Amino acid sequence: MNKTILVTGATSGLGKAIAEKFADANYNCIITGRRKQRLEALAATLSSNNNIKVLPLAFDISKKEETFNAINNLSEEWRNIDVLINNAGLAAGRDAFDEASLDDWETMIDTNVKGLLYMSKAVIPLMKKNKKGHIINIGSTAAKEVYKDGNVYCATKFAVNAISQAQRIDLLPHRIKVTCINPGAVDTEFSIVRFKGDVQKADAVYEGYEPLHAEDVADTIFYCAALPKHVCINDLVITCLAQASSFYTYKE
């Protein structure tokens, strides 16, 4: 019987690449996101290219009621979730603390922290019932060190790191694995969102070196999920060769 993965933020970037990677490995996929058309298009592609089932769920994980309704109303065939990928997240703005937008801060906290908490809280009872499961939270190198003008984005990723550690401890009795994957620079829509549609400014982030591609991170996540039952990668940082940390990137 095929295993089932749930991926949040699957309409683009890392989430889309993760869904494609696991679908290629014959996982049935629950994919979530806010952009319904993109989600349904991805579902159609995944199901036509692979012998799997795909369930697209369009909702906003930062909305508590929407998240719990989506999970609580899953039909029986979709309630055996083997892997939860808490991928949905964003950076909004890059400004000094005293100049940053409160709306940007709230958007990042609501999505990166609250959304991850809501989804985890909704799915964990299903995993507990099955006495197995794997939660993979997408952090960042920003979870390891704060950089200039990163303030609240970094804080949200520090929170993801702390939440992952707490989940790992508290869920041990239920045989639920918890992994935190912390990517560096990845060439996705991330910077376009951060700079609010300024493509020129977003492209400049990746000039002079080859960043990670979404498929690189998806491959790493799949490796972690495919390990034997008794093995768990707790915490993993992945960067491109040109990047040593959030601070140091070698550009030619």
C-alpha positions in Angstrom: 0.0 0.0 0.0 1.3 3.5 -0.9 2.4 5.7 1.9 0.9 9.2 2.2 2.6 12.6 2.5 1.1 15.9 3.4 2.9 19.0 2.1 2.0 22.5 3.0 2.8 25.4 0.6 2.9 23.1 -2.4 1.9 25.6 -5.1 5.5 26.6 -5.9 9.2 26.4 -4.9 10.2 23.8 -2.2 6.7 22.5 -1.6 6.1 21.8 -5.3 9.5 20.1 -5.7 8.9 18.0 -2.5 5.5 16.8 -3.7 7.0 15.9 -7.1 9.8 14.0 -5.5 7.6 11.9 -3.2 5.0 11.3 -6.0 7.8 9.9 -8.1 8.4 7.5 -5.2 4.7 6.4 -5.3 3.6 8.3 -2.2 0.0 9.4 -2.3 0.0 13.2 -1.8 -2.1 15.7 0.2 -1.0 19.1 -1.1 -2.1 22.4 0.5 -1.8 26.0 -0.5 -3.8 29.2 -0.9 -3.7 29.4 -4.7 -6.4 26.9 -5.8 -5.7 26.9 -9.5 -2.0 26.2 -9.1 -2.8 23.5 -6.6 -5.3 21.8 -8.8 -2.9 22.0 -11.8 -0.2 20.4 -9.7 -2.6 17.7 -8.5 -3.5 16.8 -12.1 0.1 16.6 -13.2 1.2 14.5 -10.2 -1.7 12.0 -10.7 -1.2 11.7 -14.4 2.5 11.2 -14.2 2.4 8.7 -11.4 0.3 5.8 -10.2 -0.8 7.6 -7.1 -3.8 9.5 -5.6 -3.6 13.3 -5.0 -5.8 15.4 -2.7 -5.5 19.2 -3.2 -6.7 21.3 -0.3 -6.9 25.0 -0.8 -6.8 27.0 2.4 -4.6 29.3 4.5 -2.6 27.5 7.2 -2.4 30.7 9.2 -6.2 30.5 9.7 -6.8 28.2 12.6 -10.3 27.2 11.8 -9.5 26.5 8.1 -6.6 24.3 9.1 -8.4 22.2 11.6 -11.5 21.9 9.4 -9.4 20.7 6.5 -7.7 18.0 8.5 -10.7 16.9 10.7 -12.8 16.5 7.6 -10.4 14.2 5.8 -12.0 11.0 4.6 -10.8 7.7 6.1 -8.6 6.8 3.2 -6.6 10.0 3.7 -6.2 9.8 7.5 -3.1 7.6 7.5 -0.6 10.3 7.0 3.0 8.9 7.2 4.9 12.2 6.6 4.0 15.8 7.3 6.1 18.4 5.6 5.6 21.8 7.3 7.0 23.8 4.4 4.7 26.8 4.1 6.5 29.9 5.1 7.7 33.3 3.9 9.9 36.3 4.5 8.2 39.7 4.1 10.4 42.7 3.8 14.0 43.1 4.8 14.2 46.2 7.0 15.9 47.4 10.1 14.0 46.6 13.3 12.9 50.2 14.0 11.7 50.7 10.4 10.1 47.3 9.7 6.3 46.9 9.0 4.2 45.5 11.8 2.0 43.9 9.1 5.0 42.1 7.7 5.9 40.9 11.2 2.4 39.6 11.8 2.3 37.9 8.4 5.5 36.0 9.1 4.5 35.0 12.6 1.1 33.9 11.5 2.4 31.7 8.7 5.8 30.5 9.8 5.0 29.8 13.4 1.2 29.7 14.0 0.6 27.9 10.7 3.2 25.2 11.6 1.7 24.8 15.0 -1.9 24.5 13.8 -1.0 21.9 11.1 1.1 19.9 13.5 -1.6 20.0 16.2 -4.2 18.8 13.7 -2.1 16.0 12.2 -0.4 14.6 15.3 -3.5 12.8 16.6 -3.7 10.8 13.4 -0.1 9.8 13.7 -0.5 8.9 17.4 -3.4 6.7 16.5 -1.2 4.9 13.9 1.7 4.8 16.4 4.1 6.1 13.7 4.8 9.1 11.6 7.4 11.7 10.6 7.2 15.4 10.9 9.7 17.4 8.8 9.8 21.1 9.5 11.4 23.5 7.1 13.6 25.9 9.0 16.5 28.0 7.6 20.1 29.0 8.1 18.3 32.0 9.6 17.3 29.6 12.5 21.0 29.4 13.4 22.2 33.0 13.3 20.5 36.4 13.1 21.6 38.6 10.2 21.2 42.3 9.6 17.6 43.3 8.7 16.4 39.7 9.3 15.0 40.4 12.8 11.5 38.8 12.9 12.0 36.4 10.0 15.0 35.0 11.8 12.9 34.9 15.0 10.3 32.8 13.3 12.9 30.4 12.1 14.5 30.2 15.6 11.0 29.3 16.8 10.7 26.5 14.2 14.0 25.1 15.5 12.7 25.3 19.1 9.3 23.8 18.2 11.1 21.0 16.4 13.2 20.2 19.4 10.1 20.2 21.7 8.1 18.0 19.3 11.0 15.5 19.2 11.1 15.2 23.0 7.3 15.1 23.5 6.5 12.7 20.7 9.1 10.1 21.5 6.6 7.8 23.3 4.4 7.8 20.1 7.3 6.8 17.8 6.9 9.9 15.7 10.1 11.2 14.2 10.8 14.9 14.0 13.4 16.4 11.6 14.2 20.1 11.0 15.7 20.9 7.6 17.5 24.2 7.4 18.3 25.4 3.9 20.4 28.4 2.9 19.8 30.3 -0.3 17.4 28.5 -2.6 16.4 29.9 -6.0 12.6 30.0 -5.7 9.9 32.6 -5.4 11.1 33.3 -1.8 13.0 36.5 -2.6 10.3 37.8 -5.0 7.9 37.5 -2.1 10.3 39.0 0.4 10.9 42.0 -1.9 7.2 42.2 -2.7 7.4 41.6 -6.4 10.7 43.4 -7.1 12.2 40.9 -9.5 15.4 42.8 -10.1 16.1 43.0 -6.3 15.2 39.3 -5.9 17.5 38.2 -8.8 20.4 40.2 -7.3 20.3 37.9 -4.2 21.5 35.0 -6.4 24.0 36.8 -8.7 27.6 35.6 -8.8 27.1 32.1 -7.5 24.8 29.0 -8.0 22.3 28.8 -5.1 20.5 25.6 -4.1 17.7 24.5 -6.3 14.3 23.4 -4.9 15.1 19.8 -6.2 18.3 19.7 -4.1 16.3 20.3 -0.9 13.6 17.9 -1.9 16.2 15.2 -2.5 17.6 15.8 1.0 14.1 15.6 2.6 13.3 12.4 0.8 16.6 10.9 2.1 15.6 11.7 5.6 12.1 10.3 5.2 13.4 7.1 3.6 15.7 6.0 6.4 15.0 2.9 8.5 12.4 3.2 11.3 15.0 3.4 14.0 17.0 6.2 12.4 16.1 9.9 12.6 17.9 12.9 11.3 17.1 15.4 14.0 18.6 18.6 12.5 20.2 19.3 9.2 21.7 22.4 7.6 22.0 22.4 3.8 23.6 25.2 1.7 25.1 25.5 -1.8 28.9 25.3 -2.1 29.3 29.1 -2.2 27.5 29.7 1.1 29.1 29.0 4.4 26.4 30.5 6.6 23.8 33.3 6.6 26.6 35.8 6.7 29.2 34.4 4.2 28.6 33.8 0.5 31.4 33.8 -2.0 30.3 35.6 -5.2 32.5 35.7 -8.3 
